[in-house]
C-alpha cells in the first residue's frame, strides 16, 4: 500500500512481477502518469487492485481480465479512454468495480459486466458512457449500489433492474434516459436511494413507490413526469429527501410525507400542485428545507411551520396562499 503519497512518473510494475504471492496493490491518490502497467496482469494472486486517483492514460489492458482472483478493482479518477474491455466480465470473483470519474470511455457499458454475479458495488459514474443500459445488469443479484450518473446514457430503464433485490442505492441521474419507471421496481424492498433527476423520464410516479419500505431519498427533479403524486407517499417510509421539482405534477401535496418524523428536504417548485399545505408539515421538526414555489397551492400556512426549529429555507412564491 503506497496510497496517498506524491509518487510520480511511470509506474514501474516490472519490479513487482516476482511477487507471486502479492494479494493487495494499492497506489491510490498519487501522481503516476503514462499507461496502466501491463505487467500487473501477471500477478495472479492479486485480490485487490486500486490505481485510482492518478493520471494514468490510454486504455484499460484487456489482460486485466485474466486476474481471476481479483475481488476489488478500482481505476477511477484517471484519464483513461477507449472502451471498457469485455474481458473484465471474466473476473468471476469481483465484488467491487470502480471505473468512473474523469475517465472518458468510448461507447457504452459492455453487456459482459452482467457475468459478474458476485458484484456488490458498481460505479461507472461520470466517465463518458453512451448508449443504452444493458439489461444484462439485471443478473447482478448481489448488487448493493449501482452508480451510472453523469453520463450520456439513453433509452429506457431496463425492466431487468427490478431483479436486483439487494439494491440499496440506484443513481441514474444526469443522463438522457426516457420512458417510465419500470413496474418491476415494485420488488426493490431494500432500496434506500433512487436518483433519476435531470433525465427525460415520463409518466407518473408509480403507486408502488409509496410502498417501498426502505426508501429514504427520492429525487426526480427536471424530468418530463406528470400525474398526481401518490397520496400515501411517506406513510410507510422514513423519507429524508423528496425532490420532485421542475416536472408537471398536479393535485394535492401528500398529507403524510413526514409521518415518520424524519423528512428534512421537501422540494416541489415548478409544478402544477394545488390544494393546501398539509397540516402535518407544521409539526415536522426534522424539516430543514421546504420549497414549493411556482405552483397553485392555496389556503393558509399551517400553525408551527414558520417556527420549526430546524427550518433554514422556506420558499413559496407564486402560489395562491
N, C-alpha and C positions, 0 to 999 in steps of 0.2 A: 504494500500500500504506500504509494508516493503521492497521494492526492493532496490538493490544496497547497501547492508549492509554486515555485517560479521556474520550473524546468522549461526549456525552450528547444527549438530546433527539431530535427527529425527524431522520431522515437526509434532507437536502435534495438529492435527486438531480437536481432540475431544473438545478442548477449544472453537471451533468456532461453534459447532453444534447447539447451542442455538440461533445463529444469523440468524433467519429465514428470515430476510429482506436483508441480505448481497447481494449486487449486484456485487461488484468488489473484487477479491482477487488476489493481485499481489505480489509475493515473488521472482521475477526475480533477478538473479545475487546475490546469497548468497552462502553459503557452506552447505546447507542441504544435508543429506545423507539418506540412507535407502529407503524403498519402498515409492511409491506415496501414500499419505494418502487416505484410502478408505472412511473415514468419509466425505470427501468433496462431495461425491455423494449425501449426504443428504441435501445439501444447494440448495434447489430447486429454489430459487430466483436468483441464480448466473447468471450474464450475461457475465462476463469477468473473465477468469482464466488463470493466467500466472505463471507457475512454472519453466520456462526455466532458463538456466544458473546456474544450481546447480549440485549436484552429486547423484540425485535420481537414483536408480537401480531397477531391476526387470521389471515386465510387467506393461502396462497401464491397470488399472482395467476396465473391461467391464462395470462396474456400472457407469463410467463416461458418458456412453451413455444415462443415464437417466436424465441428466441435461438439460431439454428440453427448458429452457430459454437462454441457452448459445449462444452467438454470436461470442465470441472470445475464442479460446483455443490454448495455446502455452505451449508445453512440450519439446521444442527443447533444445539442448545443455546440455543434461544429459547423463546418462549411461544406458538407458533403453534397454531392449531386448524383446524377444518374438515376437508375431505377433501384428500388428495394429488391435485392436478389430473391428469386423464388426459393433458392436453396436455404434461406432462413427457415422455411417451413419444414426442414428436415430435423430441426432441433427439438426432438420429441420431449425432452425433459424441461424445456424452457418454461419458467413461471413469470418472469418479468422481462418485458421488451420495451425499451425507451429509445425512439429514433427521432423524436420531434425537436422543434425549436432551433431556428437558424439554418438547419439543413434545408435544401431546396431540391427535392426529388422530382424526377420526371414521371409522368403518367400517374397511376393510382396505386391503390392498395392491392398487392398480389393476393389472389384467392388462396394461394398456398399457405397463407398465415392461418387459414381455417383448420390446418392439420395440427396446430399447436394446442392440443386439447388439455394440457396441464396449465395453460397460461392463466395467470391471476390478474396481472396488470398489463394493459396495452396502451402505450402513449405515443401517438403519431400526430400530435398537435403542432400546428404552425410549421409545416415543412413542405408546402407547395404541392400537396396532393390534389389530383383532379379525378374526374370520372365518378362512377357510382360506388357506393359502399357495397362490397361483395357480400352476398347472402351467406357465404361460407363461414363468416364470422359467427353465425348462429351455432356453430359446432363447439364454440369455446365455452362450454357449460360451467367451467370453474371460474370464469372471468368475474372479477370484483369491480374493476374500473376500466372504462373504455373512453379514452380521450382522443377525439378526432377534430377538435375545434380549430378555427383559424386556418382553413384550407380553402380549396375551390371544389369541394365535393358536390355533386349534383344528383339529380334523380330523387326517388322517394326513399324513405327509411325502410329497409328490408323487414318484412314481417318476421323473418327468422331471428332477428334480435330479441324477439319476445321469448325465445327459448333460453335466454341467459338468466336462469333462475337465481344465480348467485350475485347478480349485478347490483351494486350499490350506487355507483356513480356513472352517469352517461352524459357526456358533453359533446354535442354535435353543433355547437353554436358557431356563428360566423362562417357559414358556408353558403351554398346555393341550393340547398335541399328544398324540395317541393313535396306536394302530396299531403296526406293526412297522417296523424299519429296512428300507428297500427293498432288494431283491436287486440293483437296478440300481446301487447304490453300489459294487459289486464292481469297477467300472471306474475309480474315482476314485484313480488311481495316484499323484497328486501331493498327495493330502490329508494335511495335517500335523496339523490340529486338528479334532476332532469333539466338540462340546459339545451334549449333549441333556439335561442334568440338569434336575431339577425340572420334569418333564412327566408324562405318563401313558402313556409308551411301554410296549408289551407285548412278550411273546415273548422268545426267546433272543437272545444275541449271535450274529449270523450267522458261520459259519466263515470267510467270506472276509475278515472284519475282520482276522484274523491274517495275511493275505497282502498287505495294503495296505503297500507298501514304504516310504512316506514318513511313516507315522503316528507322531506323537510324543506327542500328548495325546488321551486318550480318557476323557471324563467323562460317565458315565451315571447318576450317583447320584440317588436319590429319584425312581424310576420304578416301574413295575409289572412289571419284567423278571424272567425266571426261566430255568431251564435251567442247563446246565454252561457254565462259561467255557471257550472254545476252548483246548485244551491246548497248541497251538503258538503262542499269543499271545506276542509278544516275540521269537520265534526269528529273525524276518527283519526286525525293525523296531528302530529306536533309540528305544524308548519312554522318555519323560521322566516322564509322569504317567499313572497309571491309577487312576481313581476309580469304583468300582462299588458304593459303599456304599448301604445302605438300599434293597435290592431283595430278590429271593428266589432268588438264585443258589445252587446246591448243587454238591456234588462237590469235587474237589481244586483247590488253587491251582495254576495252570500252572507248570511247573518252569523255564521259560526266560524269565521276564519281564525278567531283567537280562542276557540273553545278549549284548547289545551293550555292556554296561557303562555305560549312561547313565541308568538308572532312578533318579529322585530321589524321587518320591512314589508310594506304593502304599497306597491307601485301600480297604479291603474290609469295614468293620464293618457290622453289622446285615444279615447274610445267613444262609445255612444251609450254609456251606462246611465241608468235613470233610477228613480226611487230615492229613498232617504239613506242617510248614513246609518249603518247598523248600530243599534244601541250598545251592543257588546264591545264595540271599539272604544267606547268611553271608559271601559273597565279593563282594557288590555294593558296591563302595567309593563309588559315587555316591549311595547311598541316604541321604536326609535324614529322611523320614517313613515310618513303617510302622504302620498302624492296621488291625487285623483283629479287634477285639473283637466279642463277641456273635455267635459262630459255633460250630462244633463241631470246631475244629481240635485235633488231639491230637499226642502224641509229645513230643519234646524240642526245645528251642531250638537251632538249628544252631550249631556252633562258629564263632566270629568275629562273629556277628550283634551281640552286645552291645557289641563293641569297634570297630564300624565307625567310621572317623574322621569321617565327615560326619553321622552319625546324630544327630538332635535330638529326635525323638519316636518312642517305641516303645510302642504301646498294644495289649494283648492280653487284656483282661478277659473273663470269662465265656466261656471255652473249655474244653477238656479236656486242657490241657497238663500 
